[in-house]
Amino acid sequence: MKARTLTVSLCLLTLCACAAAPSTKEEQRAAAPQTNAAQPPPAAAPSPAAAATPAPPAAQEARAAVERVYKGAVVFDGGGADAAAVGDFNGDGSEDIVVRARPAPGRLAEVNDEVANWIVSDPRAVTPPDPREFNPHQGVQKLAPHARPQVEASDALLVVLHGYKEAGWRDPEARQSFLLKGVAGEGLRPEPRAEAQAAAQDRRLRLLGDVLREKLGGAQGFLYWTGAGYGWLGTENSRR
């Protein structure tokens, strides 16, 4: 009889203990002691570094870029600090290069060949947009047709080589090139698109890429991408 009573008492104690313990994970978390320690705030993400202005390429790199496309018909005309400049001039996200150049002796026929692997143009022949026809949402400037200029043996030229993918103009596949006549001015320097657009006096012009600042015939101005070629625009400061 005493053994039966002891067994019943042990069972009752076990049932009470089970009822007092939390039966689920939620109840266990609720029963856990709370702490008032402040949690450290999440670390702030580092702000991206401001994009640096690309450094001018070495002379041998600029010379090699011209040789890759023109195969000796046009040669690098270096010698100055502004012999070459880089920037995203056509606004496609890939870095381009502009290089001073000149036609090689005895190769004018190749330079002026209409089926050559480059486009010869004179940016001064491009008329800025007419305000009556200007569409701020239009990505390509409407150009008036004009004859393809002929390069002369004495011409100072600018080669613009558009970049390809991440490597830009250094990529061996970068071949799209414009040969610009009549705009090899003084003090060539690239200027970011946003900066040039903010400073532009001519509000008709919607810039699509970086520009190339220079002094041409005593007038300040810049070369810009029209969406199909290159134009030259004199700035208001040059008329003062």
Backbone bond lengths (Angstrom), bond angles and torsions (degrees), N, CA, C in turn:
res aa  C-N    CA-C-N  psi(-1)  N-CA   C-N-CA  omega(-1)  CA-C   N-CA-C  phi
1 M - - - 1.463 - - 1.515 110.13 -
2 K 1.363 115.72 -44.32 1.457 119.56 178.11 1.506 111.09 -64.20
3 A 1.315 118.11 -37.62 1.487 120.60 179.07 1.497 110.91 -64.23
4 R 1.381 116.51 -40.99 1.482 119.02 179.56 1.518 110.05 -64.24
5 T 1.342 117.59 -41.10 1.476 120.56 -179.58 1.522 110.79 -63.33
6 L 1.341 118.03 -40.58 1.464 122.29 179.47 1.528 111.42 -64.16
7 T 1.334 115.67 -39.66 1.488 119.74 179.28 1.508 111.03 -64.07
8 V 1.344 116.94 -43.87 1.475 121.40 -179.97 1.512 110.01 -62.91
9 S 1.330 118.01 -39.33 1.478 121.18 -179.01 1.533 110.81 -65.67
10 L 1.334 117.08 -41.31 1.466 120.43 178.89 1.525 111.44 -63.46
11 C 1.339 116.40 -39.46 1.478 120.12 178.64 1.512 110.57 -63.55
12 L 1.315 117.31 -42.06 1.468 121.03 -179.22 1.527 110.77 -64.52
13 L 1.348 116.77 -40.63 1.467 119.69 178.48 1.523 111.67 -63.75
14 T 1.341 116.95 -38.93 1.474 121.41 179.07 1.514 111.62 -64.34
15 L 1.342 117.03 -43.85 1.470 121.78 178.54 1.518 111.18 -61.77
16 C 1.321 117.98 -40.27 1.460 120.72 179.42 1.524 111.67 -64.91
17 A 1.333 115.39 -40.65 1.468 119.24 179.49 1.517 111.96 -64.35
18 C 1.344 116.35 -40.33 1.479 120.58 178.61 1.511 110.78 -65.01
19 A 1.324 118.11 -39.53 1.464 121.46 -179.22 1.513 110.91 -67.50
20 A 1.350 118.24 -31.90 1.467 120.86 -177.92 1.516 112.33 -76.71
21 A 1.349 119.42 -26.66 1.471 122.45 -177.62 1.516 110.65 -79.87
22 P 1.342 119.79 143.39 1.473 121.72 177.08 1.517 109.40 -60.64
23 S 1.326 117.04 135.85 1.461 122.02 -175.71 1.519 112.92 -95.01
24 T 1.333 118.98 -15.46 1.469 121.59 -179.51 1.522 109.56 -129.05
25 K 1.380 115.60 167.42 1.461 120.23 178.92 1.518 111.22 -64.95
26 E 1.363 116.75 -36.46 1.450 120.01 178.35 1.517 110.86 -62.25
27 E 1.347 115.83 -43.22 1.462 119.15 180.00 1.522 110.94 -67.50
28 Q 1.367 115.74 -34.07 1.459 118.89 178.64 1.526 111.03 -66.96
29 R 1.352 116.55 -40.05 1.459 119.34 178.26 1.519 110.55 -66.62
30 A 1.373 116.49 -38.48 1.460 119.84 179.65 1.512 111.02 -65.76
31 A 1.338 116.53 -32.65 1.462 119.99 -178.46 1.515 112.25 -80.63
32 A 1.343 118.11 -16.30 1.464 121.13 -177.96 1.520 109.37 -68.31
33 P 1.330 119.04 146.85 1.468 121.52 179.97 1.520 110.68 -66.62
34 Q 1.348 117.54 138.61 1.455 123.55 -178.86 1.522 109.34 -88.83
35 T 1.337 115.36 147.24 1.461 120.21 177.71 1.515 109.55 -116.08
36 N 1.303 116.81 145.62 1.459 122.19 -179.63 1.524 111.83 -99.57
37 A 1.341 117.57 9.31 1.473 120.34 -179.22 1.516 109.93 -65.81
38 A 1.324 116.70 129.62 1.467 121.27 -179.02 1.518 109.82 -71.57
39 Q 1.333 115.70 136.02 1.458 120.45 178.22 1.526 108.82 -82.36
40 P 1.332 118.67 137.39 1.475 119.80 179.39 1.520 110.46 -66.46
41 P 1.347 117.74 139.77 1.463 120.43 179.01 1.516 110.79 -65.82
42 P 1.342 117.97 151.85 1.472 119.82 178.65 1.517 110.88 -62.46
43 A 1.316 114.90 145.09 1.467 119.73 -179.53 1.514 109.85 -65.37
44 A 1.328 115.87 135.82 1.463 120.77 179.68 1.518 109.79 -71.04
45 A 1.330 115.44 139.71 1.469 119.68 178.67 1.514 109.40 -68.17
46 P 1.322 117.77 137.67 1.464 119.34 -179.83 1.515 110.31 -65.90
47 S 1.338 116.10 138.72 1.460 120.19 179.38 1.513 109.27 -73.73
48 P 1.356 117.36 141.64 1.468 119.38 -179.02 1.507 110.96 -64.39
49 A 1.311 115.83 142.54 1.463 120.08 179.39 1.516 110.11 -70.05
50 A 1.297 114.92 145.38 1.467 119.68 179.19 1.525 109.27 -64.37
51 A 1.337 115.29 139.33 1.460 120.06 -178.96 1.523 109.93 -65.34
52 A 1.301 116.49 127.46 1.460 121.20 -179.61 1.519 109.63 -83.93
53 T 1.341 115.82 149.60 1.456 120.04 176.11 1.519 108.81 -67.79
54 P 1.329 118.03 127.10 1.467 119.41 -177.31 1.517 111.77 -58.91
55 A 1.311 116.37 138.20 1.461 121.13 177.97 1.526 109.90 -74.64
56 P 1.338 117.62 147.21 1.465 119.24 176.43 1.518 110.29 -59.39
57 P 1.321 118.26 142.83 1.464 120.49 -179.87 1.519 111.21 -73.48
58 A 1.302 115.16 159.97 1.463 120.33 175.57 1.528 109.52 -66.31
59 A 1.336 115.08 153.31 1.468 120.24 -176.52 1.521 111.68 -58.24
60 Q 1.336 117.05 -39.37 1.465 118.77 -178.34 1.528 111.74 -67.28
61 E 1.343 117.03 -32.13 1.461 119.98 176.80 1.524 110.73 -68.28
62 A 1.341 116.63 -44.09 1.464 120.67 179.28 1.528 110.69 -62.87
63 R 1.323 116.12 -41.92 1.477 120.47 179.06 1.525 110.77 -62.87
64 A 1.322 116.85 -41.97 1.465 120.92 -179.67 1.519 111.59 -66.78
65 A 1.328 117.72 -35.69 1.462 120.83 178.91 1.525 111.03 -64.51
66 V 1.340 116.56 -41.62 1.469 120.39 178.09 1.529 110.15 -66.24
67 E 1.313 117.14 -43.41 1.464 121.61 -178.63 1.526 111.16 -63.05
68 R 1.324 117.63 -35.83 1.468 121.38 -177.72 1.522 111.59 -58.39
69 V 1.340 117.04 -38.73 1.466 120.90 -175.95 1.531 111.88 -94.60
70 Y 1.337 116.82 -42.43 1.467 119.95 -168.97 1.531 113.58 -95.59
71 K 1.305 117.43 -9.84 1.476 121.51 173.15 1.525 113.05 50.47
72 G 1.335 116.68 38.43 1.457 120.79 175.97 1.510 114.99 91.53
73 A 1.338 119.58 -9.73 1.466 120.95 178.79 1.527 110.94 -70.87
74 V 1.335 116.47 -31.05 1.454 123.71 174.33 1.512 106.45 -127.81
75 V 1.347 117.30 138.65 1.460 120.38 -175.29 1.517 110.53 -124.19
76 F 1.309 115.00 153.97 1.459 123.16 178.98 1.523 110.34 -61.81
77 D 1.332 116.84 132.65 1.459 121.98 -178.83 1.522 108.42 -117.41
78 G 1.333 116.41 66.56 1.461 122.06 -174.95 1.506 112.82 -83.01
79 G 1.329 114.54 -161.58 1.446 119.56 178.67 1.513 113.67 118.73
80 G 1.325 118.16 -11.99 1.453 121.20 -179.78 1.515 111.56 -127.49
81 A 1.343 114.59 167.89 1.467 119.49 -179.48 1.515 112.15 -66.59
82 D 1.346 116.89 -23.55 1.466 120.10 -179.09 1.524 111.79 -105.92
83 A 1.332 117.17 29.88 1.465 120.39 -179.11 1.517 112.17 -68.93
84 A 1.345 117.13 -21.35 1.462 120.96 179.15 1.526 108.58 -152.19
85 A 1.320 115.48 151.69 1.464 121.22 178.33 1.518 108.38 -147.35
86 V 1.329 116.26 150.92 1.459 120.23 -179.74 1.526 110.37 -125.82
87 G 1.338 115.13 152.54 1.455 122.99 179.00 1.516 108.52 175.17
88 D 1.313 116.37 171.70 1.474 119.92 176.91 1.525 107.52 -93.23
89 F 1.319 116.29 79.07 1.457 121.33 -170.77 1.529 113.53 -73.30
90 N 1.331 118.44 -29.90 1.475 119.18 178.53 1.524 112.29 -100.09
91 G 1.323 117.34 6.29 1.457 121.27 170.45 1.511 116.28 68.23
92 D 1.334 118.34 27.54 1.467 119.97 -178.87 1.523 112.70 -100.29
93 G 1.338 117.41 5.68 1.452 120.63 178.10 1.517 114.47 88.78
94 S 1.322 118.38 -0.06 1.459 122.64 179.71 1.527 108.80 -116.72
95 E 1.326 117.16 137.36 1.463 121.49 -174.10 1.525 112.22 -71.96
96 D 1.342 116.32 132.57 1.466 124.26 179.22 1.527 109.48 -108.37
97 I 1.324 115.30 168.66 1.470 120.44 177.54 1.530 109.36 -132.64
98 V 1.332 115.77 142.52 1.463 122.98 172.27 1.523 106.91 -117.42
99 V 1.332 116.46 131.10 1.473 121.81 -173.61 1.526 109.63 -132.59
100 R 1.323 116.11 135.48 1.469 119.84 171.45 1.528 108.89 -69.15
101 A 1.337 115.82 138.03 1.468 119.29 -177.36 1.528 109.94 -150.91
102 R 1.309 114.53 172.04 1.465 121.35 176.59 1.529 108.20 -148.61
103 P 1.329 117.36 154.98 1.469 118.75 178.00 1.522 110.68 -70.04
104 A 1.324 115.22 141.34 1.461 119.52 178.43 1.533 109.61 -75.27
105 P 1.332 118.10 145.25 1.470 120.74 178.68 1.527 111.88 -56.08
106 G 1.321 115.78 133.07 1.456 121.36 177.02 1.517 115.28 76.62
107 R 1.352 118.97 8.64 1.469 120.57 -175.76 1.539 112.42 -118.13
108 L 1.342 118.09 15.90 1.464 120.33 -176.61 1.518 112.71 -60.96
109 A 1.306 117.60 -35.79 1.465 120.22 -179.57 1.522 110.34 -59.83
110 E 1.319 117.28 -39.35 1.464 120.71 177.89 1.521 111.34 -69.91
111 V 1.337 116.29 -41.39 1.467 120.23 -179.15 1.522 110.91 -60.28
112 N 1.335 116.75 -41.04 1.465 121.77 -175.78 1.529 113.89 -92.11
113 D 1.302 117.47 4.22 1.462 120.94 179.75 1.542 109.50 -63.66
114 E 1.320 116.81 126.15 1.468 121.05 -175.99 1.517 113.06 -67.98
115 V 1.326 118.38 -18.37 1.462 120.60 178.47 1.533 111.63 -103.06
116 A 1.326 116.94 15.39 1.466 120.30 178.35 1.523 110.01 -67.68
117 N 1.326 115.19 163.21 1.461 121.63 -176.06 1.533 111.82 -85.28
118 W 1.321 117.44 38.69 1.467 123.07 176.12 1.520 108.60 -157.25
119 I 1.314 116.23 165.08 1.460 122.23 -178.16 1.523 108.54 -114.73
120 V 1.325 116.78 121.18 1.459 122.25 177.75 1.527 108.52 -91.33
121 S 1.333 116.95 130.20 1.462 119.37 179.01 1.522 110.14 -152.61
122 D 1.315 115.08 162.70 1.463 123.08 175.35 1.525 107.36 -117.39
123 P 1.325 119.14 103.77 1.468 121.06 -176.70 1.531 114.13 -59.65
124 R 1.333 117.58 -21.10 1.466 119.53 178.64 1.522 112.16 -69.41
125 A 1.336 116.38 -18.19 1.472 119.93 178.97 1.521 112.39 -82.24
126 V 1.331 117.54 -6.36 1.465 121.52 179.91 1.527 108.57 -86.27
127 T 1.319 116.38 121.39 1.465 121.49 179.56 1.522 109.97 -86.45
128 P 1.339 118.66 130.28 1.477 119.92 176.64 1.522 111.01 -56.56
129 P 1.336 118.18 157.94 1.463 121.45 -176.48 1.526 112.64 -57.31
130 D 1.322 115.91 140.82 1.462 121.97 173.95 1.521 108.11 -75.38
131 P 1.348 118.53 127.89 1.470 119.24 -178.02 1.519 113.42 -60.98
132 R 1.341 117.41 -23.41 1.467 119.93 179.00 1.521 111.73 -75.63
133 E 1.339 116.52 -20.28 1.456 121.04 -179.16 1.524 112.16 -112.54
134 F 1.335 116.79 -0.23 1.459 120.33 -173.46 1.524 111.60 -70.26
135 N 1.311 115.18 128.77 1.469 122.09 176.37 1.526 107.82 -118.40
136 P 1.361 118.46 110.03 1.472 120.41 -176.08 1.517 113.55 -63.43
137 H 1.338 117.76 -16.71 1.461 121.03 -178.95 1.531 112.03 -96.88
138 Q 1.324 116.05 -1.01 1.463 119.94 -178.51 1.517 109.41 -84.27
139 G 1.323 116.90 128.24 1.454 120.50 -175.13 1.518 114.38 -82.37
140 V 1.321 118.66 -21.51 1.457 122.12 -176.07 1.516 109.08 -120.07
141 Q 1.327 117.05 129.05 1.456 121.09 178.50 1.527 110.03 -72.82
142 K 1.314 116.22 133.87 1.454 120.95 177.44 1.524 108.77 -72.42
143 L 1.336 116.97 122.46 1.455 121.57 -176.07 1.516 111.21 -107.33
144 A 1.328 114.35 139.69 1.467 119.11 174.25 1.524 108.41 -77.63
145 P 1.328 117.98 137.46 1.467 119.83 -179.44 1.526 111.37 -64.35
146 H 1.314 116.49 139.98 1.455 120.52 175.94 1.529 108.30 -148.53
147 A 1.318 115.38 156.03 1.466 120.64 -175.53 1.524 110.70 -68.62
148 R 1.328 114.55 147.38 1.459 119.89 176.19 1.525 108.95 -66.52
149 P 1.366 117.68 124.72 1.465 118.73 -179.05 1.521 111.78 -71.52
150 Q 1.316 115.24 155.98 1.456 121.71 177.06 1.524 109.40 -102.89
151 V 1.323 116.48 129.29 1.454 121.66 178.12 1.526 109.25 -78.54
152 E 1.331 116.05 134.89 1.459 121.78 177.03 1.526 109.61 -103.04
153 A 1.329 115.99 161.44 1.460 121.10 -175.72 1.524 112.47 -61.22
154 S 1.320 117.35 -30.08 1.471 121.12 -176.03 1.528 113.02 -91.74
155 D 1.321 118.65 1.42 1.460 121.40 -174.14 1.530 112.62 -70.38
156 A 1.335 114.81 135.96 1.465 121.03 166.46 1.523 106.43 -89.29
157 L 1.320 117.04 131.59 1.454 122.11 -171.14 1.529 111.23 -123.96
158 L 1.320 114.89 163.23 1.457 121.53 168.79 1.520 107.90 -121.59
159 V 1.317 115.84 128.89 1.463 122.15 172.83 1.517 107.77 -97.54
160 V 1.332 117.08 125.98 1.461 121.60 172.63 1.520 107.20 -110.85
161 L 1.317 116.59 119.30 1.461 121.75 179.12 1.522 108.25 -112.99
162 H 1.319 116.14 115.57 1.456 120.70 -179.96 1.528 110.88 -76.00
163 G 1.333 114.69 141.45 1.455 120.29 -178.94 1.513 113.09 -76.15
164 Y 1.332 114.45 166.71 1.457 121.63 -179.39 1.527 108.54 -133.91
165 K 1.323 116.53 120.18 1.461 123.83 177.87 1.530 110.96 55.82
166 E 1.364 115.25 -151.12 1.458 120.05 -171.47 1.533 112.72 -68.12
167 A 1.306 118.25 -34.72 1.464 121.11 -177.15 1.513 112.48 -76.31
168 G 1.331 117.83 -10.98 1.455 120.95 177.49 1.512 112.99 63.19
169 W 1.347 116.35 -139.97 1.465 121.02 -175.80 1.524 112.28 -66.78
170 R 1.322 118.13 -16.26 1.463 120.53 178.47 1.525 112.52 -78.20
171 D 1.329 118.00 -14.23 1.455 121.12 -179.47 1.530 109.56 -66.96
172 P 1.344 119.14 132.24 1.464 120.52 179.00 1.525 113.90 -58.39
173 E 1.347 116.42 -22.00 1.464 119.96 179.20 1.524 112.80 -84.58
174 A 1.318 118.41 -4.53 1.475 121.58 178.94 1.524 108.60 -73.67
175 R 1.338 116.66 108.70 1.470 121.04 -174.38 1.528 113.83 -131.03
176 Q 1.339 118.12 -16.65 1.471 119.09 -177.22 1.522 109.73 -69.64
177 S 1.330 116.55 120.47 1.456 120.06 -172.59 1.524 111.55 -139.45
178 F 1.337 114.50 144.77 1.462 122.82 173.61 1.520 107.88 -116.90
179 L 1.322 115.85 134.76 1.458 122.91 178.08 1.531 106.76 -107.35
180 L 1.325 116.49 109.08 1.466 121.60 -171.99 1.524 110.83 -99.65
181 K 1.316 114.66 127.65 1.467 122.87 -178.85 1.529 109.42 -104.49
182 G 1.330 115.59 140.28 1.463 119.86 171.51 1.511 116.38 81.91
183 V 1.326 118.46 6.34 1.468 119.72 -176.84 1.528 112.41 -130.08
184 A 1.311 118.06 22.79 1.460 120.86 177.07 1.527 108.26 -84.71
185 G 1.336 115.44 75.47 1.458 121.04 -175.44 1.512 113.37 -84.20
186 E 1.333 115.10 -157.52 1.469 122.10 -176.68 1.523 110.23 -104.79
187 G 1.330 114.63 150.03 1.460 119.94 172.51 1.510 115.14 64.94
188 L 1.318 117.53 43.11 1.465 120.57 -179.93 1.528 110.42 -60.56
189 R 1.324 116.31 129.48 1.468 119.75 175.23 1.527 108.98 -153.57
190 P 1.323 117.26 138.34 1.467 120.32 178.91 1.526 110.74 -76.01
191 E 1.316 115.74 152.26 1.465 121.78 176.57 1.526 108.23 -138.46
192 P 1.344 118.08 130.00 1.465 120.11 -178.93 1.521 112.17 -58.41
193 R 1.336 115.49 147.09 1.463 120.96 -176.79 1.525 112.87 -54.62
194 A 1.344 116.97 -48.23 1.466 120.09 -176.10 1.517 111.28 -61.12
195 E 1.328 116.50 -41.35 1.463 120.85 179.77 1.522 110.87 -66.37
196 A 1.328 116.59 -43.02 1.460 120.49 -179.61 1.525 111.24 -66.96
197 Q 1.339 117.31 -38.91 1.454 120.53 -179.72 1.526 111.16 -65.96
198 A 1.337 116.37 -39.96 1.463 120.39 179.95 1.527 111.31 -65.40
199 A 1.339 116.76 -32.30 1.457 120.83 -177.26 1.528 112.75 -92.04
200 A 1.324 117.47 -7.33 1.469 120.43 -175.23 1.522 110.96 -64.94
201 Q 1.321 116.03 127.89 1.467 120.77 176.22 1.525 110.85 -78.30
202 D 1.324 115.39 -31.35 1.463 120.24 -178.59 1.520 108.58 -88.91
203 R 1.341 116.98 99.16 1.461 121.45 -175.68 1.522 113.13 -73.94
204 R 1.336 116.90 -6.27 1.465 118.43 176.75 1.516 111.17 -70.55
205 L 1.319 116.23 -23.98 1.450 120.89 -170.83 1.528 110.86 -87.80
206 R 1.316 117.02 120.96 1.464 122.86 174.75 1.513 107.66 -103.82
207 L 1.309 116.24 105.98 1.460 120.92 -175.79 1.523 110.53 -73.60
208 L 1.329 115.12 140.63 1.458 121.80 -178.03 1.524 112.55 -104.89
209 G 1.325 116.96 -17.82 1.460 121.43 -178.75 1.512 110.33 -153.09
210 D 1.326 116.76 -172.82 1.455 121.28 175.16 1.533 108.94 -63.93
211 V 1.332 116.03 161.68 1.463 120.22 178.80 1.526 109.27 -118.77
212 L 1.324 115.31 166.48 1.460 121.35 177.83 1.525 107.64 -116.33
213 R 1.314 116.38 106.11 1.463 121.87 178.49 1.515 110.25 -74.21
214 E 1.352 115.85 146.99 1.459 120.41 176.98 1.519 109.43 -167.40
215 K 1.307 114.80 169.34 1.462 122.49 172.95 1.512 107.22 -112.87
216 L 1.333 115.66 121.39 1.460 120.97 -174.32 1.520 109.48 -125.97
217 G 1.330 116.35 115.12 1.460 120.37 -179.43 1.517 112.64 59.49
218 G 1.318 117.68 35.26 1.451 121.76 179.86 1.513 114.69 85.13
219 A 1.327 117.98 -4.79 1.464 122.25 -178.12 1.524 110.36 -108.86
220 Q 1.329 115.73 135.86 1.456 121.00 174.72 1.529 109.39 -79.83
221 G 1.312 116.17 144.56 1.456 120.39 178.68 1.505 110.37 -176.16
222 F 1.322 116.22 -166.60 1.468 119.28 178.80 1.511 111.65 -153.20
223 L 1.329 114.56 154.69 1.453 122.78 171.95 1.518 108.45 -89.61
224 Y 1.318 117.60 139.59 1.463 121.30 -179.02 1.526 109.89 -142.41
225 W 1.320 115.68 155.47 1.464 123.08 179.59 1.510 109.14 -85.70
226 T 1.345 116.50 128.03 1.464 121.45 -179.05 1.523 113.23 -89.18
227 G 1.333 116.45 -13.53 1.454 121.97 -171.71 1.509 110.95 108.58
228 A 1.335 116.44 -16.32 1.460 121.21 178.95 1.525 112.61 -138.34
229 G 1.315 116.79 -10.27 1.460 121.54 -177.78 1.521 108.42 -175.76
230 Y 1.339 116.04 -159.80 1.458 120.76 -178.66 1.521 111.13 -120.10
231 G 1.339 114.32 138.45 1.452 121.76 175.67 1.515 109.98 -119.38
232 W 1.325 115.90 163.76 1.459 121.23 176.90 1.513 108.58 -122.19
233 L 1.324 116.22 133.00 1.471 121.06 -178.05 1.516 108.91 -128.33
234 G 1.350 116.50 122.28 1.462 120.60 172.91 1.515 109.97 -76.03
235 T 1.324 117.06 143.00 1.458 121.18 -179.51 1.517 110.61 -92.79
236 E 1.325 115.76 162.31 1.458 121.38 -179.15 1.527 111.35 -62.54
237 N 1.346 116.40 -34.14 1.461 119.64 -178.05 1.518 112.18 -60.75
238 S 1.339 116.88 -26.53 1.460 119.44 -176.97 1.516 112.08 -73.08
239 R 1.349 117.26 -15.62 1.470 120.02 -177.25 1.518 112.23 -93.36
240 R 1.347 117.92 -4.15 1.463 120.74 -178.04 1.518 111.59 -79.42
